[in-house]
Amino acid sequence: MRICLYNSFGNSEAGSFDKIIWCPLSWDIVHTAEFLRKNYDPDITLQIEVVFKKYFRGDTDPKKSFFNPVKLSPGRKERLIAFYSQSDTLANNTYCLTSENPDFKYINYVPAGKAENADHFFAQKNIPYHRYSYRHLKGSQPDVLVLYNDWTKAAIRIIAHCHLLGIPVVCIQESIIDFGDSFRRMQHADEVMIQGVRSAAILPRNHFFLTGNPRYSHFVSTNRTAEYALINCNFTYNILEEIRTGWLDDVTSALDEAGINYLISQHPRDNGDLAKYKNVIKSSSTGLDEQLGKAGLLITRFSSLIHESLIRGVPVVYYNPHNESMHYDFDFDQKFLMIAREKNSLKEYSAMLYKKDISGNDLESYLNEHCLPAETKPVSTINYLLSENNFSNVKFSFSDLLHLIFYRPFLISIVQKFRKVLPELFKPVN
């Protein structure tokens, strides 16, 4: 495995590496290199741009070498960046980036149809936005389009629109993502910005920008008086919705038996009927701060809240009695992040972790590897790249043409109606 870590704009040897990772100029490079060495050892060669050499003084690892790149001049014109936010959660990501007065102009797009409260989010903050259309995109002609989800049919069609107009597309990783399923998540955009080096090891791409997550940089771990265990109910988009009740029954009864108070936070797009449960509150992109601020433990299934909780110093139990397949390595341990597969272990781990102080070097190393650099600010890093870096030249392909034809909204709606009327026709063949 040959890996290149660089910082300058331009790398003449990029094609000869298995992984090429742009990294901010900071001490975080030491953690990044150490993770890659451990993850790929013994079959790894690290080539590191010489600008990072000052951070490796005294390092005699023969698998590391340093190079002087051919530098490219960054762009100097003021750029126009288009942000496409598919939900209120993703609109909050955009807000984190644009609220810090970046060195570029920007426009906000929300979906033309159901916007999952992205429109309401911008409206409440008096931020201008537009319903997405190809006509508006062509008229505005942004230098880059940024999105956070490049695998839905709507997003893939927008990418095709951008390629038709010669606009590069950047996908920013906004949470923990299951990289191993059929959606090919974060493989459709031209460039990707990842929240931690762990994602570079999992995601089957060649080139990455290691930036951290803009939303996470606003979270802080503070001393708190824990009042409850927070239960994250996030059975959404027809994924495992049939096990919601059984899952919640296990969790609530385990906490009752352990004598732990709890609050059930229902995801804004979880449509389950939770009337039979006590202490239920609807979640939102802005309400989680208060909910996690009083939590002494989080119990969840696959969710971005795992990292959001750990950043705030709240320990986590991943409850997975349904053997949910995870194509993300969480590095479960016995210190602050545990996985339980049946009710008794859930009860035991909850009692162990509730109100536990998890601060320390182990947690800091985990966060640095997975989601939040220690030395740099994700918002500043991303805005710097959007302002200065020249992203990939793009070409319109035959697959883009197919996406424009078959991912038209009215065709998608017709297929969805047929799925409801004749579901047996769409069942996978065993």
TORKOL-4160 file (C-alpha; in steps of 0.2 Angstrom, whole numbers, padded with zeros to 4 digits, m for minus):
430
<pt num="1" X="0000" Y="0000" Z="0000"/>
<pt num="2" X="0008" Y="0016" Z="m0006"/>
<pt num="3" X="0001" Y="0032" Z="0002"/>
<pt num="4" X="0004" Y="0050" Z="m0001"/>
<pt num="5" X="0001" Y="0064" Z="0012"/>
<pt num="6" X="0002" Y="0082" Z="0005"/>
<pt num="7" X="m0003" Y="0100" Z="0009"/>
<pt num="8" X="0002" Y="0110" Z="m0006"/>
<pt num="9" X="m0010" Y="0113" Z="m0021"/>
<pt num="10" X="m0003" Y="0101" Z="m0034"/>
<pt num="11" X="0006" Y="0084" Z="m0033"/>
<pt num="12" X="0015" Y="0077" Z="m0049"/>
<pt num="13" X="0016" Y="0059" Z="m0043"/>
<pt num="14" X="m0002" Y="0057" Z="m0037"/>
<pt num="15" X="m0006" Y="0043" Z="m0050"/>
<pt num="16" X="0007" Y="0031" Z="m0043"/>
<pt num="17" X="m0001" Y="0030" Z="m0025"/>
<pt num="18" X="m0015" Y="0019" Z="m0019"/>
<pt num="19" X="m0021" Y="0033" Z="m0007"/>
<pt num="20" X="m0018" Y="0052" Z="m0009"/>
<pt num="21" X="m0023" Y="0062" Z="0006"/>
<pt num="22" X="m0022" Y="0081" Z="0008"/>
<pt num="23" X="m0019" Y="0086" Z="0026"/>
<pt num="24" X="m0019" Y="0102" Z="0035"/>
<pt num="25" X="m0002" Y="0109" Z="0040"/>
<pt num="26" X="m0002" Y="0104" Z="0059"/>
<pt num="27" X="0003" Y="0092" Z="0072"/>
<pt num="28" X="m0012" Y="0081" Z="0067"/>
<pt num="29" X="m0001" Y="0074" Z="0053"/>
<pt num="30" X="0008" Y="0063" Z="0066"/>
<pt num="31" X="m0008" Y="0055" Z="0072"/>
<pt num="32" X="m0014" Y="0053" Z="0053"/>
<pt num="33" X="0003" Y="0044" Z="0049"/>
<pt num="34" X="0003" Y="0033" Z="0064"/>
<pt num="35" X="m0015" Y="0027" Z="0061"/>
<pt num="36" X="m0011" Y="0023" Z="0043"/>
<pt num="37" X="0005" Y="0014" Z="0048"/>
<pt num="38" X="m0004" Y="0003" Z="0061"/>
<pt num="39" X="m0019" Y="0000" Z="0049"/>
<pt num="40" X="m0009" Y="m0006" Z="0034"/>
<pt num="41" X="0007" Y="m0012" Z="0043"/>
<pt num="42" X="0018" Y="m0021" Z="0037"/>
<pt num="43" X="0014" Y="m0018" Z="0019"/>
<pt num="44" X="0014" Y="0001" Z="0018"/>
<pt num="45" X="0025" Y="0015" Z="0011"/>
<pt num="46" X="0021" Y="0033" Z="0017"/>
<pt num="47" X="0028" Y="0047" Z="0006"/>
<pt num="48" X="0025" Y="0064" Z="0015"/>
<pt num="49" X="0027" Y="0081" Z="0008"/>
<pt num="50" X="0043" Y="0089" Z="0015"/>
<pt num="51" X="0033" Y="0104" Z="0023"/>
<pt num="52" X="0027" Y="0091" Z="0036"/>
<pt num="53" X="0045" Y="0086" Z="0040"/>
<pt num="54" X="0046" Y="0097" Z="0056"/>
<pt num="55" X="0033" Y="0087" Z="0064"/>
<pt num="56" X="0043" Y="0071" Z="0062"/>
<pt num="57" X="0060" Y="0076" Z="0069"/>
<pt num="58" X="0069" Y="0061" Z="0076"/>
<pt num="59" X="0058" Y="0049" Z="0067"/>
<pt num="60" X="0068" Y="0036" Z="0059"/>
<pt num="61" X="0054" Y="0025" Z="0052"/>
<pt num="62" X="0061" Y="0017" Z="0036"/>
<pt num="63" X="0043" Y="0017" Z="0029"/>
<pt num="64" X="0042" Y="0036" Z="0029"/>
<pt num="65" X="0050" Y="0046" Z="0016"/>
<pt num="66" X="0048" Y="0065" Z="0011"/>
<pt num="67" X="0046" Y="0073" Z="m0006"/>
<pt num="68" X="0046" Y="0091" Z="m0013"/>
<pt num="69" X="0030" Y="0093" Z="m0024"/>
<pt num="70" X="0027" Y="0103" Z="m0039"/>
<pt num="71" X="0016" Y="0117" Z="m0032"/>
<pt num="72" X="0002" Y="0124" Z="m0042"/>
<pt num="73" X="m0003" Y="0142" Z="m0039"/>
<pt num="74" X="m0020" Y="0143" Z="m0030"/>
<pt num="75" X="m0035" Y="0152" Z="m0039"/>
<pt num="76" X="m0035" Y="0171" Z="m0035"/>
<pt num="77" X="m0052" Y="0176" Z="m0041"/>
<pt num="78" X="m0067" Y="0177" Z="m0029"/>
<pt num="79" X="m0077" Y="0161" Z="m0031"/>
<pt num="80" X="m0095" Y="0157" Z="m0031"/>
<pt num="81" X="m0099" Y="0141" Z="m0021"/>
<pt num="82" X="m0116" Y="0133" Z="m0022"/>
<pt num="83" X="m0122" Y="0123" Z="m0007"/>
<pt num="84" X="m0135" Y="0110" Z="m0009"/>
<pt num="85" X="m0143" Y="0105" Z="0007"/>
<pt num="86" X="m0156" Y="0091" Z="0007"/>
<pt num="87" X="m0162" Y="0093" Z="0025"/>
<pt num="88" X="m0162" Y="0104" Z="0040"/>
<pt num="89" X="m0147" Y="0094" Z="0047"/>
<pt num="90" X="m0137" Y="0097" Z="0031"/>
<pt num="91" X="m0143" Y="0115" Z="0030"/>
<pt num="92" X="m0135" Y="0117" Z="0048"/>
<pt num="93" X="m0119" Y="0111" Z="0040"/>
<pt num="94" X="m0119" Y="0124" Z="0027"/>
<pt num="95" X="m0123" Y="0137" Z="0040"/>
<pt num="96" X="m0108" Y="0132" Z="0050"/>
<pt num="97" X="m0097" Y="0135" Z="0035"/>
<pt num="98" X="m0105" Y="0151" Z="0028"/>
<pt num="99" X="m0108" Y="0160" Z="0045"/>
<pt num="100" X="m0089" Y="0163" Z="0047"/>
<pt num="101" X="m0087" Y="0175" Z="0033"/>
<pt num="102" X="m0078" Y="0165" Z="0020"/>
<pt num="103" X="m0068" Y="0172" Z="0006"/>
<pt num="104" X="m0081" Y="0167" Z="m0007"/>
<pt num="105" X="m0098" Y="0171" Z="m0012"/>
<pt num="106" X="m0111" Y="0158" Z="m0011"/>
<pt num="107" X="m0129" Y="0153" Z="m0015"/>
<pt num="108" X="m0140" Y="0140" Z="m0006"/>
<pt num="109" X="m0150" Y="0127" Z="m0014"/>
<pt num="110" X="m0163" Y="0116" Z="m0006"/>
<pt num="111" X="m0173" Y="0102" Z="m0015"/>
<pt num="112" X="m0186" Y="0107" Z="m0028"/>
<pt num="113" X="m0198" Y="0095" Z="m0019"/>
<pt num="114" X="m0199" Y="0089" Z="m0002"/>
<pt num="115" X="m0185" Y="0098" Z="0007"/>
<pt num="116" X="m0185" Y="0090" Z="0024"/>
<pt num="117" X="m0186" Y="0106" Z="0033"/>
<pt num="118" X="m0170" Y="0113" Z="0025"/>
<pt num="119" X="m0181" Y="0128" Z="0018"/>
<pt num="120" X="m0188" Y="0131" Z="0036"/>
<pt num="121" X="m0170" Y="0131" Z="0043"/>
<pt num="122" X="m0164" Y="0144" Z="0031"/>
<pt num="123" X="m0180" Y="0154" Z="0033"/>
<pt num="124" X="m0179" Y="0155" Z="0052"/>
<pt num="125" X="m0162" Y="0162" Z="0051"/>
<pt num="126" X="m0167" Y="0174" Z="0037"/>
<pt num="127" X="m0154" Y="0166" Z="0025"/>
<pt num="128" X="m0158" Y="0167" Z="0006"/>
<pt num="129" X="m0161" Y="0151" Z="m0003"/>
<pt num="130" X="m0167" Y="0144" Z="m0019"/>
<pt num="131" X="m0177" Y="0129" Z="m0024"/>
<pt num="132" X="m0165" Y="0119" Z="m0035"/>
<pt num="133" X="m0167" Y="0119" Z="m0054"/>
<pt num="134" X="m0155" Y="0116" Z="m0069"/>
<pt num="135" X="m0160" Y="0133" Z="m0076"/>
<pt num="136" X="m0155" Y="0142" Z="m0060"/>
<pt num="137" X="m0138" Y="0132" Z="m0059"/>
<pt num="138" X="m0134" Y="0137" Z="m0077"/>
<pt num="139" X="m0138" Y="0155" Z="m0074"/>
<pt num="140" X="m0128" Y="0156" Z="m0059"/>
<pt num="141" X="m0113" Y="0145" Z="m0065"/>
<pt num="142" X="m0105" Y="0142" Z="m0048"/>
<pt num="143" X="m0086" Y="0137" Z="m0048"/>
<pt num="144" X="m0090" Y="0123" Z="m0036"/>
<pt num="145" X="m0106" Y="0114" Z="m0030"/>
<pt num="146" X="m0105" Y="0107" Z="m0013"/>
<pt num="147" X="m0117" Y="0093" Z="m0006"/>
<pt num="148" X="m0117" Y="0081" Z="0009"/>
<pt num="149" X="m0126" Y="0067" Z="0001"/>
<pt num="150" X="m0121" Y="0061" Z="m0017"/>
<pt num="151" X="m0130" Y="0044" Z="m0018"/>
<pt num="152" X="m0148" Y="0049" Z="m0019"/>
<pt num="153" X="m0156" Y="0049" Z="m0036"/>
<pt num="154" X="m0159" Y="0068" Z="m0035"/>
<pt num="155" X="m0141" Y="0071" Z="m0030"/>
<pt num="156" X="m0134" Y="0060" Z="m0044"/>
<pt num="157" X="m0144" Y="0069" Z="m0056"/>
<pt num="158" X="m0138" Y="0086" Z="m0050"/>
<pt num="159" X="m0120" Y="0079" Z="m0052"/>
<pt num="160" X="m0124" Y="0075" Z="m0070"/>
<pt num="161" X="m0131" Y="0093" Z="m0072"/>
<pt num="162" X="m0114" Y="0100" Z="m0065"/>
<pt num="163" X="m0104" Y="0089" Z="m0077"/>
<pt num="164" X="m0114" Y="0095" Z="m0091"/>
<pt num="165" X="m0109" Y="0113" Z="m0086"/>
<pt num="166" X="m0091" Y="0109" Z="m0082"/>
<pt num="167" X="m0094" Y="0112" Z="m0063"/>
<pt num="168" X="m0084" Y="0101" Z="m0051"/>
<pt num="169" X="m0094" Y="0093" Z="m0037"/>
<pt num="170" X="m0087" Y="0091" Z="m0019"/>
<pt num="171" X="m0096" Y="0080" Z="m0006"/>
<pt num="172" X="m0092" Y="0084" Z="0012"/>
<pt num="173" X="m0094" Y="0069" Z="0025"/>
<pt num="174" X="m0106" Y="0076" Z="0037"/>
<pt num="175" X="m0108" Y="0060" Z="0049"/>
<pt num="176" X="m0104" Y="0042" Z="0051"/>
<pt num="177" X="m0107" Y="0034" Z="0034"/>
<pt num="178" X="m0110" Y="0015" Z="0029"/>
<pt num="179" X="m0098" Y="0015" Z="0015"/>
<pt num="180" X="m0100" Y="m0003" Z="0010"/>
<pt num="181" X="m0118" Y="m0004" Z="0003"/>
<pt num="182" X="m0125" Y="m0004" Z="m0014"/>
<pt num="183" X="m0128" Y="0015" Z="m0014"/>
<pt num="184" X="m0109" Y="0018" Z="m0017"/>
<pt num="185" X="m0109" Y="0033" Z="m0004"/>
<pt num="186" X="m0097" Y="0047" Z="m0007"/>
<pt num="187" X="m0091" Y="0039" Z="m0024"/>
<pt num="188" X="m0102" Y="0049" Z="m0036"/>
<pt num="189" X="m0094" Y="0066" Z="m0032"/>
<pt num="190" X="m0078" Y="0072" Z="m0040"/>
<pt num="191" X="m0069" Y="0076" Z="m0024"/>
<pt num="192" X="m0073" Y="0071" Z="m0006"/>
<pt num="193" X="m0069" Y="0080" Z="0011"/>
<pt num="194" X="m0068" Y="0067" Z="0025"/>
<pt num="195" X="m0070" Y="0070" Z="0043"/>
<pt num="196" X="m0056" Y="0058" Z="0049"/>
<pt num="197" X="m0042" Y="0047" Z="0042"/>
<pt num="198" X="m0052" Y="0032" Z="0047"/>
<pt num="199" X="m0064" Y="0036" Z="0032"/>
<pt num="200" X="m0049" Y="0036" Z="0020"/>
<pt num="201" X="m0045" Y="0018" Z="0025"/>
<pt num="202" X="m0063" Y="0012" Z="0022"/>
<pt num="203" X="m0069" Y="0022" Z="0007"/>
<pt num="204" X="m0064" Y="0015" Z="m0010"/>
<pt num="205" X="m0057" Y="0031" Z="m0017"/>
<pt num="206" X="m0040" Y="0037" Z="m0022"/>
<pt num="207" X="m0040" Y="0055" Z="m0017"/>
<pt num="208" X="m0046" Y="0063" Z="m0001"/>
<pt num="209" X="m0046" Y="0080" Z="0008"/>
<pt num="210" X="m0044" Y="0077" Z="0027"/>
<pt num="211" X="m0054" Y="0091" Z="0035"/>
<pt num="212" X="m0064" Y="0086" Z="0050"/>
<pt num="213" X="m0083" Y="0089" Z="0051"/>
<pt num="214" X="m0089" Y="0107" Z="0051"/>
<pt num="215" X="m0103" Y="0104" Z="0063"/>
<pt num="216" X="m0093" Y="0095" Z="0076"/>
<pt num="217" X="m0080" Y="0109" Z="0078"/>
<pt num="218" X="m0094" Y="0119" Z="0088"/>
<pt num="219" X="m0096" Y="0105" Z="0101"/>
<pt num="220" X="m0087" Y="0105" Z="0117"/>
<pt num="221" X="m0085" Y="0093" Z="0131"/>
<pt num="222" X="m0091" Y="0102" Z="0147"/>
<pt num="223" X="m0094" Y="0097" Z="0165"/>
<pt num="224" X="m0112" Y="0093" Z="0167"/>
<pt num="225" X="m0124" Y="0086" Z="0179"/>
<pt num="226" X="m0131" Y="0070" Z="0170"/>
<pt num="227" X="m0150" Y="0069" Z="0172"/>
<pt num="228" X="m0154" Y="0054" Z="0161"/>
<pt num="229" X="m0148" Y="0041" Z="0148"/>
<pt num="230" X="m0153" Y="0048" Z="0130"/>
<pt num="231" X="m0161" Y="0035" Z="0119"/>
<pt num="232" X="m0159" Y="0039" Z="0101"/>
<pt num="233" X="m0174" Y="0032" Z="0091"/>
<pt num="234" X="m0169" Y="0034" Z="0072"/>
<pt num="235" X="m0178" Y="0021" Z="0062"/>
<pt num="236" X="m0180" Y="0031" Z="0046"/>
<pt num="237" X="m0181" Y="0029" Z="0027"/>
<pt num="238" X="m0188" Y="0011" Z="0029"/>
<pt num="239" X="m0172" Y="0005" Z="0036"/>
<pt num="240" X="m0176" Y="m0008" Z="0050"/>
<pt num="241" X="m0192" Y="0001" Z="0055"/>
<pt num="242" X="m0200" Y="m0016" Z="0058"/>
<pt num="243" X="m0189" Y="m0018" Z="0074"/>
<pt num="244" X="m0192" Y="m0001" Z="0081"/>
<pt num="245" X="m0204" Y="m0007" Z="0095"/>
<pt num="246" X="m0194" Y="m0022" Z="0100"/>
<pt num="247" X="m0178" Y="m0012" Z="0101"/>
<pt num="248" X="m0186" Y="0002" Z="0112"/>
<pt num="249" X="m0194" Y="m0011" Z="0123"/>
<pt num="250" X="m0177" Y="m0019" Z="0127"/>
<pt num="251" X="m0169" Y="m0002" Z="0130"/>
<pt num="252" X="m0182" Y="0005" Z="0141"/>
<pt num="253" X="m0185" Y="m0010" Z="0151"/>
<pt num="254" X="m0166" Y="m0012" Z="0153"/>
<pt num="255" X="m0164" Y="0005" Z="0160"/>
<pt num="256" X="m0179" Y="0004" Z="0171"/>
<pt num="257" X="m0171" Y="m0012" Z="0179"/>
<pt num="258" X="m0155" Y="m0003" Z="0181"/>
<pt num="259" X="m0163" Y="0012" Z="0189"/>
<pt num="260" X="m0158" Y="0024" Z="0176"/>
<pt num="261" X="m0169" Y="0038" Z="0170"/>
<pt num="262" X="m0171" Y="0041" Z="0152"/>
<pt num="263" X="m0177" Y="0052" Z="0138"/>
<pt num="264" X="m0182" Y="0045" Z="0121"/>
<pt num="265" X="m0176" Y="0057" Z="0107"/>
<pt num="266" X="m0186" Y="0053" Z="0091"/>
<pt num="267" X="m0177" Y="0058" Z="0075"/>
<pt num="268" X="m0187" Y="0071" Z="0065"/>
<pt num="269" X="m0189" Y="0058" Z="0050"/>
<pt num="270" X="m0193" Y="0043" Z="0061"/>
<pt num="271" X="m0212" Y="0042" Z="0059"/>
<pt num="272" X="m0215" Y="0028" Z="0072"/>
<pt num="273" X="m0230" Y="0029" Z="0084"/>
<pt num="274" X="m0221" Y="0031" Z="0102"/>
<pt num="275" X="m0237" Y="0034" Z="0111"/>
<pt num="276" X="m0235" Y="0019" Z="0123"/>
<pt num="277" X="m0218" Y="0026" Z="0129"/>
<pt num="278" X="m0214" Y="0039" Z="0142"/>
<pt num="279" X="m0202" Y="0054" Z="0141"/>
<pt num="280" X="m0202" Y="0055" Z="0122"/>
<pt num="281" X="m0196" Y="0071" Z="0113"/>
<pt num="282" X="m0195" Y="0075" Z="0095"/>
<pt num="283" X="m0177" Y="0079" Z="0090"/>
<pt num="284" X="m0170" Y="0092" Z="0078"/>
<pt num="285" X="m0154" Y="0098" Z="0071"/>
<pt num="286" X="m0153" Y="0112" Z="0084"/>
<pt num="287" X="m0162" Y="0103" Z="0099"/>
<pt num="288" X="m0148" Y="0090" Z="0101"/>
<pt num="289" X="m0137" Y="0102" Z="0110"/>
<pt num="290" X="m0149" Y="0103" Z="0125"/>
<pt num="291" X="m0153" Y="0085" Z="0125"/>
<pt num="292" X="m0135" Y="0079" Z="0125"/>
<pt num="293" X="m0130" Y="0093" Z="0137"/>
<pt num="294" X="m0140" Y="0084" Z="0151"/>
<pt num="295" X="m0136" Y="0066" Z="0146"/>
<pt num="296" X="m0125" Y="0054" Z="0155"/>
<pt num="297" X="m0126" Y="0041" Z="0142"/>
<pt num="298" X="m0132" Y="0038" Z="0124"/>
<pt num="299" X="m0140" Y="0022" Z="0118"/>
<pt num="300" X="m0142" Y="0021" Z="0099"/>
<pt num="301" X="m0141" Y="0011" Z="0084"/>
<pt num="302" X="m0130" Y="0016" Z="0069"/>
<pt num="303" X="m0130" Y="0035" Z="0070"/>
<pt num="304" X="m0120" Y="0051" Z="0069"/>
<pt num="305" X="m0124" Y="0054" Z="0087"/>
<pt num="306" X="m0111" Y="0042" Z="0092"/>
<pt num="307" X="m0097" Y="0054" Z="0088"/>
<pt num="308" X="m0108" Y="0069" Z="0093"/>
<pt num="309" X="m0110" Y="0062" Z="0110"/>
<pt num="310" X="m0091" Y="0057" Z="0112"/>
<pt num="311" X="m0086" Y="0074" Z="0107"/>
<pt num="312" X="m0097" Y="0081" Z="0122"/>
<pt num="313" X="m0089" Y="0068" Z="0134"/>
<pt num="314" X="m0105" Y="0057" Z="0134"/>
<pt num="315" X="m0101" Y="0038" Z="0133"/>
<pt num="316" X="m0111" Y="0027" Z="0121"/>
<pt num="317" X="m0118" Y="0010" Z="0120"/>
<pt num="318" X="m0122" Y="0004" Z="0103"/>
<pt num="319" X="m0137" Y="m0008" Z="0105"/>
<pt num="320" X="m0137" Y="m0021" Z="0090"/>
<pt num="321" X="m0148" Y="m0036" Z="0094"/>
<pt num="322" X="m0153" Y="m0036" Z="0076"/>
<pt num="323" X="m0136" Y="m0039" Z="0070"/>
<pt num="324" X="m0136" Y="m0024" Z="0059"/>
<pt num="325" X="m0122" Y="m0024" Z="0046"/>
<pt num="326" X="m0109" Y="m0010" Z="0049"/>
<pt num="327" X="m0097" Y="m0005" Z="0036"/>
<pt num="328" X="m0088" Y="0007" Z="0047"/>
<pt num="329" X="m0076" Y="0002" Z="0060"/>
<pt num="330" X="m0080" Y="0010" Z="0077"/>
<pt num="331" X="m0066" Y="0003" Z="0087"/>
<pt num="332" X="m0078" Y="m0002" Z="0101"/>
<pt num="333" X="m0069" Y="m0003" Z="0118"/>
<pt num="334" X="m0072" Y="m0005" Z="0136"/>
<pt num="335" X="m0069" Y="0013" Z="0140"/>
<pt num="336" X="m0082" Y="0025" Z="0132"/>
<pt num="337" X="m0090" Y="0016" Z="0117"/>
<pt num="338" X="m0097" Y="m0002" Z="0119"/>
<pt num="339" X="m0108" Y="m0013" Z="0108"/>
<pt num="340" X="m0122" Y="m0024" Z="0116"/>
<pt num="341" X="m0130" Y="m0038" Z="0107"/>
<pt num="342" X="m0143" Y="m0043" Z="0119"/>
<pt num="343" X="m0153" Y="m0035" Z="0134"/>
<pt num="344" X="m0143" Y="m0042" Z="0148"/>
<pt num="345" X="m0126" Y="m0035" Z="0141"/>
<pt num="346" X="m0135" Y="m0018" Z="0137"/>
<pt num="347" X="m0141" Y="m0017" Z="0155"/>
<pt num="348" X="m0123" Y="m0021" Z="0161"/>
<pt num="349" X="m0114" Y="m0009" Z="0150"/>
<pt num="350" X="m0127" Y="0005" Z="0153"/>
<pt num="351" X="m0124" Y="0004" Z="0172"/>
<pt num="352" X="m0105" Y="0004" Z="0169"/>
<pt num="353" X="m0105" Y="0019" Z="0158"/>
<pt num="354" X="m0119" Y="0030" Z="0165"/>
<pt num="355" X="m0111" Y="0046" Z="0171"/>
<pt num="356" X="m0093" Y="0040" Z="0168"/>
<pt num="357" X="m0080" Y="0053" Z="0165"/>
<pt num="358" X="m0072" Y="0047" Z="0149"/>
<pt num="359" X="m0060" Y="0062" Z="0146"/>
<pt num="360" X="m0042" Y="0058" Z="0143"/>
<pt num="361" X="m0029" Y="0053" Z="0129"/>
<pt num="362" X="m0038" Y="0038" Z="0123"/>
<pt num="363" X="m0054" Y="0048" Z="0119"/>
<pt num="364" X="m0044" Y="0062" Z="0111"/>
<pt num="365" X="m0035" Y="0050" Z="0100"/>
<pt num="366" X="m0051" Y="0042" Z="0095"/>
<pt num="367" X="m0059" Y="0058" Z="0090"/>
<pt num="368" X="m0044" Y="0064" Z="0080"/>
<pt num="369" X="m0044" Y="0048" Z="0070"/>
<pt num="370" X="m0063" Y="0047" Z="0067"/>
<pt num="371" X="m0070" Y="0064" Z="0066"/>
<pt num="372" X="m0062" Y="0080" Z="0074"/>
<pt num="373" X="m0044" Y="0086" Z="0072"/>
<pt num="374" X="m0035" Y="0092" Z="0088"/>
<pt num="375" X="m0025" Y="0106" Z="0080"/>
<pt num="376" X="m0036" Y="0113" Z="0066"/>
<pt num="377" X="m0053" Y="0120" Z="0064"/>
<pt num="378" X="m0064" Y="0110" Z="0051"/>
<pt num="379" X="m0074" Y="0126" Z="0046"/>
<pt num="380" X="m0058" Y="0136" Z="0042"/>
<pt num="381" X="m0050" Y="0121" Z="0033"/>
<pt num="382" X="m0065" Y="0118" Z="0022"/>
<pt num="383" X="m0068" Y="0136" Z="0018"/>
<pt num="384" X="m0049" Y="0138" Z="0014"/>
<pt num="385" X="m0050" Y="0124" Z="0001"/>
<pt num="386" X="m0066" Y="0130" Z="m0007"/>
<pt num="387" X="m0058" Y="0147" Z="m0009"/>
<pt num="388" X="m0041" Y="0142" Z="m0015"/>
<pt num="389" X="m0040" Y="0125" Z="m0022"/>
<pt num="390" X="m0042" Y="0121" Z="m0040"/>
<pt num="391" X="m0053" Y="0105" Z="m0040"/>
<pt num="392" X="m0054" Y="0092" Z="m0053"/>
<pt num="393" X="m0058" Y="0096" Z="m0071"/>
<pt num="394" X="m0074" Y="0087" Z="m0075"/>
<pt num="395" X="m0081" Y="0079" Z="m0091"/>
<pt num="396" X="m0099" Y="0074" Z="m0095"/>
<pt num="397" X="m0100" Y="0055" Z="m0097"/>
<pt num="398" X="m0112" Y="0042" Z="m0104"/>
<pt num="399" X="m0117" Y="0038" Z="m0086"/>
<pt num="400" X="m0121" Y="0056" Z="m0083"/>
<pt num="401" X="m0133" Y="0055" Z="m0099"/>
<pt num="402" X="m0141" Y="0040" Z="m0092"/>
<pt num="403" X="m0144" Y="0048" Z="m0075"/>
<pt num="404" X="m0152" Y="0063" Z="m0083"/>
<pt num="405" X="m0164" Y="0052" Z="m0093"/>
<pt num="406" X="m0169" Y="0039" Z="m0080"/>
<pt num="407" X="m0168" Y="0050" Z="m0064"/>
<pt num="408" X="m0180" Y="0063" Z="m0069"/>
<pt num="409" X="m0192" Y="0066" Z="m0055"/>
<pt num="410" X="m0208" Y="0061" Z="m0063"/>
<pt num="411" X="m0200" Y="0044" Z="m0068"/>
<pt num="412" X="m0194" Y="0041" Z="m0050"/>
<pt num="413" X="m0212" Y="0045" Z="m0044"/>
<pt num="414" X="m0219" Y="0033" Z="m0056"/>
<pt num="415" X="m0207" Y="0019" Z="m0050"/>
<pt num="416" X="m0211" Y="0023" Z="m0032"/>
<pt num="417" X="m0230" Y="0022" Z="m0035"/>
<pt num="418" X="m0227" Y="0005" Z="m0043"/>
<pt num="419" X="m0217" Y="m0001" Z="m0028"/>
<pt num="420" X="m0232" Y="0003" Z="m0017"/>
<pt num="421" X="m0245" Y="m0005" Z="m0029"/>
<pt num="422" X="m0235" Y="m0020" Z="m0034"/>
<pt num="423" X="m0221" Y="m0023" Z="m0021"/>
<pt num="424" X="m0219" Y="m0041" Z="m0026"/>
<pt num="425" X="m0211" Y="m0035" Z="m0043"/>
<pt num="426" X="m0197" Y="m0026" Z="m0034"/>
<pt num="427" X="m0192" Y="m0040" Z="m0022"/>
<pt num="428" X="m0174" Y="m0046" Z="m0024"/>
<pt num="429" X="m0172" Y="m0063" Z="m0031"/>
<pt num="430" X="m0164" Y="m0075" Z="m0019"/>
